[in-house]
Amino acid sequence: MMTRADVPPLAARAVQVDASPVREILALTARPEVISFAGGLPAPELFDAAGLRAAYDAVLAERPAQVLQYSVTEGDPDLRAAIAARYTGRGLPTAAADLVVTTGSQQGLGLLATALLEPGDTVLVEDPSYLAALQCFKFAGARVVPVPGDEHGVDPEAVAELVRTERPKLLYLVPNFQNPTGRTLPAERRSALVEVAAQHGVWLVEDDPYGELRFEGEPQPWLSSYPEAADRTVLLGSFSKVLAPGMRLGWLRAPAGLLRACVVAKQAADLHTATVDQAAAARYLADNDLGAHLAKVTEAYRSRRDALVGGLAAALPAESRWNNPEGGMFVWVRLPAGYDASELLRAAVAQDVAYVPGAPFFAGPADPGALRMAFTTHTPAEIAEGLDRLARVF
Ligand code: PMP
């Protein structure tokens, strides 16, 4: 009789990824009666569905054989040219050849991990940092080391010290309206970080999906705009927060050698990003004023931020702290000592309100009282109701 051997095991990297208990609780927030500050979702009623539909219609009617066909890995030439022109127009000279279109900026992170990281390499991250970036670096076998910082972001001197002691391959940053804290790195710190990178030879990855959602204040320069470290700085962008995340369109702007490696990695991952979606996005940008659409979105988000920030004092325990971000989607809350945001989530969901506990975002020791609140998906009136429910929980 034939003997049966065991099923071969999963790769070690696949089993090391933690199953998150928070995920299970948040699954309960899909009920329509829940007012959720949890998901980082753009407001669906602000999608320009009519404009996007017209763009898809146009490319499918005019060029079906092309937009339904396989295409090149680097991305739709018209779309790359349009993205490059937008950067150039905003003071960051960019050519279409400096860009590869990615399937969301999340894929950009994966491509960078493939192109840059050997198992055991060290990656410096903000603490807290974007959760799915931490996962991506860990999947690549990297050692993730948190950098100390404050309400303005990482401390460049701490980065300089860690660069000397840990010899990292790259520093990952979300400089504008960071996920999860909503904070923005000031220009002085950006130039200091560029100097560290130039002196010590470390890649700077600036992940910027939120930068165009600015409600007030002055835009800060891209790290990529400083010539001293231009040969080691990568910029990730995305249409997810400015058009629609369901289109899964992002891009990566990188020096030529790294860009070539990312294109090869992308070819192995998915050949190319969906042809029809890229063509529709390019058509949308040609036929519409994205700036006018963004003005509408940021105006709505500003009033939602005001509703959230204005109501927090009455909803949270005394001595809680929070910030007032100048843009983006998130407010970061610190409950006073003794409060555990992960434990309280269950009670919150029972009251039909939700947030994301901050703990999973930390690469170092977590602050149990931290939590992230997204203000984008509900109207000011719903936000006020959600805060009343939270007040009952706390
Ligand atoms: N980076 C950051 C900091 C994010 O917050 C997100 C989305 N939440 C992404 C990357 C991925 O976005 P996408 O793949 O939709 O472009």
Residues whose N, C-alpha, C, O or C-beta is under 5 A from the ligand:
A	BS01	PMP	G40 T103 G104 S105 Q106 Q107 Y130 V174 N179 D207 P209 S238 S240 P245 L249 G250
